Amino acid sequence: MARYTLHGIFASGPTYKVALMLRLTGTPFDYEHVDLRAGAHKADAFLVKNRYGQVPVLEEVMVEVLRSLERIRLTLTSETVR
Ligand SMILES: N[C@@H](CCC(=O)N[C@@H](CS)C(=O)NCC(=O)O)C(=O)O
């Protein structure tokens, strides 16, 4: 899981600009397609990320949260092995 996730759609100029910035700066990121035709950008799950219901959204997962998830994963893995 990368620190950043770009939510967007390939046909969106604003999404492209953010993706370009991330690539040019060598910043790793995950990409999540938002299906505008299906109205995914107006669904509650997306409005939590952007109350205007538009793409792009660049989401940052806090490093501490990632570290906690890694600790949980390691704990689960070692418990599974036992
Ligand atoms: N000011 C925004 C505009 C973004 C924007 O216009 N996004 C369009 C896609 S290119 C969108 O989400 N349209 C769906 C809608 O407004 O319902 C930005 O530049 O990031």
The ligand as a Tripos MOL2 file, in Angstrom:
@<TRIPOS>MOLECULE
LIG
   20    19     1     0     0
SMALL
NO_CHARGES

@<TRIPOS>ATOM
      1 N1        -11.5630   22.2290   -9.4020 N.3       1 LIG1
      2 C1        -11.4560   20.8270   -9.6120 C.3       1 LIG1
      3 C2        -12.3590   20.4010  -10.7450 C.3       1 LIG1
      4 C3        -12.3210   18.9500  -10.9590 C.3       1 LIG1
      5 C4        -13.3460   18.5040  -11.9670 C.2       1 LIG1
      6 O1        -13.9430   19.3300  -12.6810 O.2       1 LIG1
      7 N2        -13.5740   17.1900  -12.0220 N.am      1 LIG1
      8 C5        -14.5550   16.6380  -12.9000 C.3       1 LIG1
      9 C6        -13.9110   15.5780  -13.7920 C.3       1 LIG1
     10 S1        -12.6750   16.3220  -14.8340 S.3       1 LIG1
     11 C7        -15.6330   15.9360  -12.0830 C.2       1 LIG1
     12 O2        -15.3600   15.3630  -11.0560 O.2       1 LIG1
     13 N3        -16.8670   16.0110  -12.5640 N.am      1 LIG1
     14 C8        -17.9690   15.3710  -11.9410 C.3       1 LIG1
     15 C9        -18.9230   16.3230  -11.3030 C.2       1 LIG1
     16 O3        -18.5990   17.5210  -11.1630 O.co2     1 LIG1
     17 O4        -20.0110   15.8710  -10.9250 O.co2     1 LIG1
     18 C10       -10.0250   20.4470   -9.8900 C.2       1 LIG1
     19 O5         -9.3800   21.0910  -10.7450 O.co2     1 LIG1
     20 O6         -9.5360   19.5190   -9.2650 O.co2     1 LIG1
@<TRIPOS>BOND
     1     1     2 1
     2     2     3 1
     3     2    18 1
     4     3     4 1
     5     4     5 1
     6     5     6 2
     7     5     7 1
     8     7     8 1
     9     8     9 1
    10     8    11 1
    11     9    10 1
    12    11    12 2
    13    11    13 1
    14    13    14 1
    15    14    15 1
    16    15    16 2
    17    15    17 1
    18    18    19 2
    19    18    20 1
@<TRIPOS>SUBSTRUCTURE
     1 LIG1         1 GROUP 0 **** ****
